[in-house]
Amino acid sequence: MKKSILLLVLGILVLNTANAQKYFGKSYEPTQHIDEYFDSADVKESYTVMGKTELLQGFRSLERSQEKINDLAKKKGADGVIFSIVEEIYGTSTSSGGSVKEKKKNKTTASSSSATVDLTQKKILATFIKYK
C-alpha cells in the first residue's frame, strides 16, 4: 500500500514537471537578452511587470530550471526576470511501528513509535519585467 502511494506521488511529480510551463501575463516581441535579478530592489531601471510564471523544480537542477524560465522569458519578450524560490509542503507521511517482548511468563512489555515527515517541493517563482 505504501509503495503504491509513493509510486503514485512520484508519477504525479514526473508528469507535472513534464507539462508545458504556465505563464500569466502580456507578450511582446521576442528578446535575445534577459537580465536576471533575485530581488526586486536590485532592478535599477524603471519597469513594469508584464507577467508571472512558476515552475516546480522536480528532478532537474536549479540551474536547468532557471534556463527554462529564461527561455520562456525571451519568447514572451521580457527584458528581465526577478527570481525567487519557495518550498511548499504538499503532504505528510506518517510511519509507525511497535514491538512486544515477553520477559517472563506473566510479564509482557510493549513499545511503539511513530514519525511524521512533511513532504516538500521547491517551486521557482519568476516575475517577467519590461523596462519603460
C-alpha positions as CSV (number, residue, x, y, z in Angstrom):
1,M,0.0,0.0,0.0
2,K,2.7,2.5,1.0
3,K,4.8,1.6,-2.1
4,S,1.8,2.2,-4.4
5,I,1.1,5.6,-2.8
6,L,4.8,6.6,-3.1
7,L,4.8,5.5,-6.8
8,L,1.7,7.5,-7.4
9,V,3.2,10.6,-5.8
10,L,6.4,10.2,-7.8
11,G,4.4,9.6,-11.0
12,I,2.4,12.8,-10.5
13,L,5.6,14.8,-9.9
14,V,7.2,13.4,-13.1
15,L,4.1,14.3,-15.1
16,N,3.8,17.7,-13.5
17,T,7.4,18.6,-14.4
18,A,6.9,17.3,-17.9
19,N,3.9,19.5,-18.6
20,A,4.3,22.8,-20.5
21,Q,5.2,25.8,-18.4
22,K,2.3,28.0,-17.5
23,Y,2.6,31.8,-18.0
24,F,0.1,34.5,-17.0
25,G,0.7,37.9,-18.5
26,K,1.4,40.0,-21.6
27,S,3.6,39.1,-24.5
28,Y,5.8,41.2,-26.7
29,E,8.3,40.7,-29.5
30,P,10.8,38.0,-28.5
31,T,14.1,39.3,-27.0
32,Q,17.6,37.9,-27.1
33,H,18.9,39.0,-23.7
34,I,17.5,38.7,-20.3
35,D,18.7,40.5,-17.1
36,E,18.4,38.2,-14.1
37,Y,17.6,39.5,-10.6
38,F,17.0,37.8,-7.3
39,D,15.4,40.8,-5.5
40,S,13.2,43.5,-6.9
41,A,15.3,46.1,-5.1
42,D,18.2,45.2,-7.4
43,V,16.4,46.5,-10.5
44,K,17.8,50.0,-11.1
45,E,15.8,50.9,-14.2
46,S,12.1,51.7,-14.1
47,Y,10.0,48.8,-15.2
48,T,6.5,47.3,-15.4
49,V,5.5,43.8,-14.5
50,M,4.4,42.0,-17.7
51,G,3.7,38.6,-16.3
52,K,4.5,35.7,-13.9
53,T,5.3,32.0,-14.1
54,E,6.1,29.3,-11.6
55,L,8.0,26.1,-12.1
56,L,8.4,23.1,-9.8
57,Q,12.0,22.1,-9.6
58,G,11.1,18.4,-9.9
59,F,14.1,16.2,-10.8
60,R,16.0,18.9,-12.7
61,S,18.7,21.1,-11.2
62,L,18.0,24.7,-10.2
63,E,20.3,25.9,-13.0
64,R,18.3,23.9,-15.6
65,S,15.0,25.3,-14.1
66,Q,16.5,28.8,-14.4
67,E,17.4,28.3,-18.0
68,K,13.9,27.0,-18.8
69,I,12.4,30.1,-17.3
70,N,14.8,32.4,-19.2
71,D,13.9,30.7,-22.4
72,L,10.2,31.4,-21.8
73,A,11.0,35.0,-20.8
74,K,12.8,35.5,-24.1
75,K,9.9,34.1,-26.1
76,K,7.4,36.4,-24.2
77,G,9.6,39.5,-24.9
78,A,10.8,40.2,-21.3
79,D,13.8,42.4,-20.6
80,G,14.4,40.9,-17.2
81,V,13.3,38.2,-14.7
82,I,13.1,38.5,-10.9
83,F,13.5,35.0,-9.4
84,S,12.5,33.7,-6.0
85,I,12.3,30.2,-4.5
86,V,9.7,28.9,-2.1
87,E,9.4,25.5,-0.5
88,E,5.8,24.1,-0.3
89,I,4.5,21.3,1.8
90,Y,2.3,19.2,-0.4
91,G,1.6,16.4,2.1
92,T,2.8,14.4,5.1
93,S,4.0,10.9,5.6
94,T,3.5,9.0,8.8
95,S,5.1,5.7,9.7
96,S,4.6,3.8,12.9
97,G,5.8,0.5,14.4
98,G,5.7,-1.4,17.6
99,S,7.2,-4.4,19.3
100,V,6.1,-6.8,22.1
101,K,8.6,-8.6,24.3
102,E,7.7,-11.3,26.7
103,K,10.2,-11.1,29.6
104,K,8.6,-13.7,32.0
105,K,5.6,-15.9,31.7
106,N,3.2,-13.3,33.0
107,K,5.1,-10.1,32.2
108,T,4.9,-8.6,28.7
109,T,6.2,-5.2,27.6
110,A,5.1,-3.4,24.5
111,S,6.5,-0.3,22.9
112,S,5.5,1.7,19.9
113,S,6.9,4.6,17.9
114,S,5.6,7.0,15.2
115,A,7.3,9.5,13.0
116,T,5.7,12.2,10.7
117,V,7.6,13.9,7.9
118,D,6.4,16.8,5.8
119,L,6.8,16.2,2.0
120,T,8.1,19.3,0.4
121,Q,8.9,20.5,-3.1
122,K,10.8,23.6,-4.3
123,K,8.9,26.0,-6.6
124,I,10.7,28.7,-8.5
125,L,8.6,31.9,-9.0
126,A,9.6,34.3,-11.7
127,T,8.3,37.8,-12.4
128,F,8.9,38.9,-16.0
129,I,9.6,42.6,-16.4
130,K,9.7,45.1,-19.3
131,Y,11.8,48.3,-19.0
132,K,10.0,51.6,-19.6
